[in-house]
Amino acid sequence: MQIEIEDRLLAHVQAVTLSKLRRREPFPLAWVESAGDGSGRRVIWVNETLELAFEYAGSRSIELDRETLEEMTARANSVTGLNLGENAHNPKPAAKVTPVS
């Protein structure tokens, strides 16, 4: 399974995910599938036993926005979890999050 999102969003998702996993705080991660992947919504339970690979389309480091990180962390801490929304899938070259296991 793979989620394709643009690099800037991925950098923030990675920071929030790694921060929560370091504290052993699992959370739901949700996104909307593209029409090519069958449409619909998908949710996974992210915890310390899930192996993830963060693969970026570009090679430049991305500056993280503190306000965005705080907002995403608050959503990850909520009952509904971190929802990447309908904009998570991007048809242009995008970063990928791939569970390894």
N, C-alpha and C positions, 0 to 999 in steps of 0.2 A: 504494500500500500504506500502511496506517495501523495503528498499534498504539494501543489505548486503555488507559490506565492512570491511576490516581488521581494527583492533582497532587503529593502529597508524594513518591511514588515517582519521578514524572517529574522533579522538581527534582533528585533525587539522580542519576538516570540522565543528565540533562543535564550536571551538574557533572563526573561521571566521563568522559563522552563527550568533552566539550570539553577537559578536561585531557589525555586520551590523544591526541586529535587535534592539540593544540598541540605535543605532543612527537613527532608523526608516528608514533604507535604504533597501528596498526590492530588490531582485535579482533573476534571473533564476538559478536553479540548474539542471544540466543535467547528465545523466548516460546511460550506455548501459545495456539493460536487458539480462539476461542469456538465453540460449536456452530453459531451462526448464520453463522460464516465458514468452516464446513466441518471444524471441529475439527483436531486434529493439532498438530504442533510446527513452528515456522518459525525458521530461522537466517539472518541476513544478515551479511555481512562489512562492518564499518564502517571506512572509511578516509577520508583527506583529500579524495578526489574525490567522495564521496557528500554531496549537499546534504540537510540535515535541517532541518525546521521543528518547533520545540517549541511546542505550543499548549496553554495552560492553561484549564481550565474556570472557575477562580476568578481574581480580580484581586489577591489579597493575595500578598505575598512570603512565601516559605516558608523557615523557618530550617532549615539543613542540619545534620545530625547527623554529627559527625566519625567516630564509630565505624562508622556505616552506610556512609559514603564509603570508609573504609579497607577494609571487608569487600567492598564492590562493586568497588573497584579491584583487590583481590586476585583476585576471581573473573574480572574482565576480563583480567587478566594470565595466567590459567591457560589450559591447552590447550582446555578446553571453553568458555571465554569467559564473558561476563556473561549469566547465565540469569535472566530475570525470573520464571520459574516459572509455575505454574498461576494465580497470583493477578494476573498482568499484565492480563488482560482483566477489566474491571469493568462490569457492566450499567448502573450509575448514571452520571450525567453525569461524564465523565472527560476527562483531558487526552489529547492526541494527539501522536504522533511520526509525521511524514510525510516520507519521502524525497521531495525536490522534483524530482530529475532523472528 
